[in-house]
Amino acid sequence: MKIPFEVEWMGGAAEHHFRKARPGIDELPWGTLDPSKYSPAAVEYARGAWTEVAINEYRAVASFTEVLRALLDVKAPLDLLGMTSDFLADECSHVELASRMAMDLGGGAPRVIDLDNFTVRPSGLTPFQRANELVLRVGCIAEAFSGGTATVSHAETSHPLPRAVYETILRDEARHRRLGGLYFEWALSRMDEDELRRLGQVLLSGLRALAPFWKLRPRTATTDLSQEDLRALGWLGFERFAPVAREVVVRDILDPLATIGIAVSDDDRAELLR
């Protein structure tokens, strides 16, 4: 089911409880970013990019919901369940942050989402295999990639508002990125070699899905935009982002997972990073 991406805000009691759980968002320097100070093309690119962030964070809510159910099904440790359940509110907060960034730039860009295929739902697996795969895809690949690349975007962003948004998101992502290590610390002794090999193929599939970020130049060539304006609005041009993405894949995903036996072949690794 493909529908326009829109978010709704209820206010009242729902907002009160959400703000108690995730305070401080209203204190960020909203309204201090003047789009007229930047090139229209850079603003349009940033509006689209922040809208995509909102969609990806909305997807993360759905993804962690799947992870949480999978952890319940394999009777994972209760404290790990509690930690993971807390991530759902984090991701809702991130949707709000990215959406408000897009609004401060003139409004969210029109986007359509497919709710029927919005997040991975592995089928035909045992509960343990499903939990392994979901934690790998969500915690060890998606969260590691988004957090690692966002760290560099934050470091190079010059305007206080997107810097504050990145700081807020990255504080949460630091905890999210621990999920994979903690889960596999518990699960690894329960795995056999066949499951490790299967997860290696899942890893390869997940990274191939991300490869366009460092292999394919976007339709809107960021080389044609003011790099200073892009950085001010929170973004890196393709020529800067591509090597950052490759570095994150190696440092934060491939190398750590290889140490616990979840790995891709040397040939597949070379093809991924080419």
N, C-alpha and C positions, 0 to 999 in steps of 0.2 A: 504494500500500500504506500504509494508515493504521495507525500503531502508537503506543503510549504513548511519550512522550519520557522516556528514561532514559539515564544515562551510567554507564559501568563503568570501574573503575580496576584495573589489573593489578598495580602495585607491582613490587618487585624490580628487575631490570635495566632494564625499560622506564621505570619512574619515575626511576631513577638517571640515565639518559641525558636524559630530558626535563628534569629539574631542572638538569642541567649546561647545557642549552640555554636554559632560562628559570628562573634562580635567583630566590630571594627571596620566593616566594609564601607559604611557610610562616612567614615573619617578619612578615607582616601581622598586625594586632591581632585575630585571630580569637578568638571567645569573649567579647569585651568588650561586645557589643551584647545588652542584656537586653530581650527583646520585651515583658515585663510592664510596662515603663515607658511603653509607648505604647498608644494605643487599639487594641482588637482589630481594628476595621475598617481602620485604617491599616496594621497588620501584615499583615492578609490581602491588602490591595491590594499592598503591597510584595513579599510572597511571590510573588504572581502576576506582578508586573512583573519581578522578578529572574529568575524562571523563563523569562519571554519573552525576556529578554536572553540567557540561556543558549541558548535555541533559535535566536535570531538569530545568535549567534556560531557555533553549530554549522553553521548555514546558510552563514555566511561561509567556513568551512573548505571546504564543497562549492563555493561560488562561486569562491574563489581557485584551487581545483583546476581548474575550467573555464577560468579566465583563463590559468593557467599553460600548459595544453595548447594554448590558442589562440595564445599567444605563441610557443610552440615551432613550431606549424604555419606561422607566418609568418616564422620565423627572425628573431625580434626579437633585439636585442643581448644577448649572453651575460650581461653584468652586470645587465641589467634582468631577465632570467630568474632569476638568482641572488637578486636583491632580492625578487622576487615569491614565490619558493619559500620564503623565510624567513617570509613572512606566515602560512603554514599553521600553524607552531608557535605564532605569536602568537595566532591565533584559537582553537587548542586551549587555550591558557593562559586566554583570556578565558572560554571555556566553564566551565573549572574555577572561576574567580573568581566568576562569576555564580551557579553552582550552589552554591558554598560560602556565598555571601551568603544564598541562599534557605534553605539548611540552618540557618544561624545564626538565621533568623527562624522556625524551626519545621518546615522541610521544603519541598521543591519543591511547587508547585501542580500538580495533575493536568492534563496537556496531551497532546494527540494531534498527531502530525506525519504528513504525507503525503510519504513518501520519493520517490514517483514524480514529484511536482511540487514538490520541495523547493527547487530553484534554477532559474534561467533557463538553458535550453539552446537557443539559437537554431538553427534549421534552415533549409535552403534558401538558404544564403548562401555566398559564397566564403570561404576561410580568412581573408582580409584583412578582409572585412566582419564576420565573426564576431568576430575579435579586437577590432575597433573597437567593436562593440556591447557586448561583455562588459566591456571596460575602462571604457566610458562608464557602463554600468549599475552595475558593482561599485565601481570606483574613484572615479568622478566624481559619482555620485548616492548610492548606499547608504552608502559610507564617509564621504563628505562630510557627509551628513545626520546619521548616527549620531554622528560625531565632534563636529560643531558643536553639536548639542543636548546631548551629554554634557558638553561644556565648561561650559555654564551649570548643569547639574545638579550638577556637581562644585563649582562656585563657591558654590552655595547650600546644599550639604549640610553639616550641622552635626556629625554623629557621625564620629569618626576612622576607623571601619572602612569604611563606604562611601566616604569621602573617599579612603582609601588604595587601594581597589579602582578607583575612577575614575582616580586618578593613574596607576596601573599600566597600565590600558587606554589612556588618552589618550597616554601615551608611545609606545605602539605605533601608535596611530591616526595620529599625526602623520606617521609614515613611510608608512603606507598611503595617506594622502591625497595623497602626492606622486606616486603611480603614474600617475594620469591625465595630469598635466602632463608627466611624463617620456616617457610612451608617445606622446602626441600630438605632442610635440616631434620625435620620430622619425618618426611616421606621417603627419603633416599634409601634407608635400610629396608624398606618394603618393596623396592623395585628390583626387577631382574634385568639382565642385559638386553633382552628383547624390548622392554619398555624404554630403556635409555636410548636404544637405536631409534625407536618410533618417535620419541621426543626430539631426537636430532633432526628428523624429517619435518616435524612440526616447526622447529626453529627455522629451518631453511625456508619453509613455506611462508612463515611470518615475516622474515627478512626480505624475501623476494617481493612481498606486497609493499614494503617500505622503500625498496630500491629506487623507484622513480624520484624520490626526494633528492637523491644525489646523482641520478643518471640522466633524468629528462629535464631539460630546460622548460620552465613553465610557459604557457601560452603568452602571458604578459611578461615579456623579457624584462627582468628587474635591472638588467644592465642599462636599459633606456631610462630608468628612473633615477632621481637624485638619491645617491646612497646616503647622504647626510639626512635627507628627509625621511628615508626609510628607517634609519636607525633611531631617529627621534620618535617615530611612531611605533617602534618596537619590533622592527623586522630587519632581517639580513637579506642582502641580494643573493641570488643563486650562487654566484662565484665564491661568496664567503660561506654560505650555508652548506654547500655540497661537501667540502672537506671536513667541516665540523660534524656533519652527519656520519661520514665514514669513520671518523675518530670515535664518535660515541658508540657506533655499532661494534667496533673492535674492543674498546676499553670497558664499556659498560654492559655489553651483551655477550659477544662471542667468547672473549677470554674468561670471564667469570664462570660462564656455564660450562666451558670445556674442563674446568678444574673439578667439576662434579660428574663428568662423564656425559654431558649433553652437548654434542658437538656436530659440526658439519665437516665434510671431507675437505682436504686442502684445495682440490679443484673447485668445489662449490664455493669455498671461501674466496678464492681468487676471482671467480666469476662475479660474485656479489659485489666485491669492492672495486671492480674495474671501472 
